[in-house]
Amino acid sequence: MKLFSSSLRLSLQMSAEVGFFLLFAGYVLYQYSVAVGWLSTSSSGYFAGVAIFFSILGLIHIVSRISVRGGSVPFLEMLLYTYLLYLTVFSIISGIFISGQTHGSVALYEAFGTILIWIAVYFIGANLRPVVQDISFFYVAQIVLLLGCFANAMFHQGFPLGPFITFSSLSENGAEGATYQGIGRSILVMTILLVSYFKRFTLQFAIIMTGLLILTTLGSRSHLFALASLLVLHFSLMGIRRLKLYQTVLSFCLIVAFGFLTKDFFLDTRAAEIFDLAESSSWRARKDIFVASLRIVSDSPIFGDFGYHLRESAGYAHNLLSAWTEFGILGILFFLALMISAVCVSGYRVIIYQKHHGIWLFAFHINVVALFLAITTEPIFASVLPALGWGLTVQGMKMEETQSNSRLYADDSARGNRLKPMGT
């Protein structure tokens, strides 16, 4: 039975690693292959197809966790399962009420698409194999593939701004490439992964600076500013924890120097619009959408207005307020409770424990970035990182529990050996 359990756990971990590759580094590789004509298949539906497959594994995983563990499922994990159940029931009931309207089926598709993606990404995060010491070759290979795509694109385009990374015009017959948000998300996640497992200050700094440069080039502003905020938080915490404040001071000095050297390049990218938001059409549109979402919350604070953005063609709020307008006040309260709990649980391990496993730093960084994006720019429908952070946090808790049980077993065995009579 123990052998079967170990084999099942290994299978889940391998599946999660494959899913992690397909949803992030593999996503970029696929879109680039379509853009340059290596693949003739349309790029649409790749992410959704992968998410549906892993959501099936995720549902099996959730059922097994509840049935096997019974009432001993950790609070964060049970809170997530309750939230998923609430979203499902709420969507079905709301769908019945708007079934006669033209946007009803689309609203249901959008809601269930979000639920399935969350289940898939949570399953991946909750089953990723913890890296014991250094980062594994599997993840390093993914980074090499990403850099290979960018190098090849740069060689063919010879132009370092947004279009060369969106892969939209590298082939006469190539299909339209991926959106910059999807690729920016992949770059952000892989950058955080590397920073979480490489311990040397210089290496961490170089990795984050490289990630910032790629995101600046890409024009993925929300992911760029999320990584920049994480940069400040990471080196501030690491300097305080290690009692090496000079690292914090040095990192800030290097950041200033890096910004000074790249300011002209930065001003030629989409990210520079932050200095003149009044002239940004994207910012003005988001303000109008935000005002419309406030009106929905004011008119129906308890239940929101399921699918209103489709009925009015207004667009949904690009922040966590979209959870309120779509799924009611409980929708946003559950969402906030999960986000804050995950940040606190993972942050406690990182800040308080002098020696913590790399997966806790990975979880903490993902949770912080997910919260940052949810507050500033990311609607609930496009949110992938929250579920990944919840899964990584649960994986860290499972790892601690396994280690604790192993120590108890070792202590009991040692105590039993000491109590054995002579000659037995």
Secondary structure, 3 states (H helix, E strand, C coil): CHHHHHHHHHHHHHHHHHHHHHHCHHHHHHHHHHHCCCCCCCCCCHHHHHHHHHHHHHHHHHHHHHHHHHHHCCHHHHHHHHHHHHHHHHHHHHHHHCCCCCCHHHHHHHHHHHHHHHHHHHHHHHHCCCCCCCCCHHHHHHHHHHHHHHHHHHHHHCCCCCHHHHCCCCCCCCCCCCCHHHHHHHHHHHHHHHHHHCCCHHHHHHHHHHHHHHHHHHCCHHHHHHHHHHHHHHHHHHHHHCCCHHHHHHHHHHHHHHHHHHHHHHHCCHHHHHHHHHHCHHHHHHHHHHHHHHHHHHHCCCCCCCCHHHHCCCCCCCCCHHHHHHHHHHHHHHHHHHHHHHHHHHHHHHHHCCCCCHHHHHHHHHHHHHHHHHHHCCCHHHCCHHHHHHHHHHHHHHHHHHHHHHHHHHHHHHHHHHHCCCCC
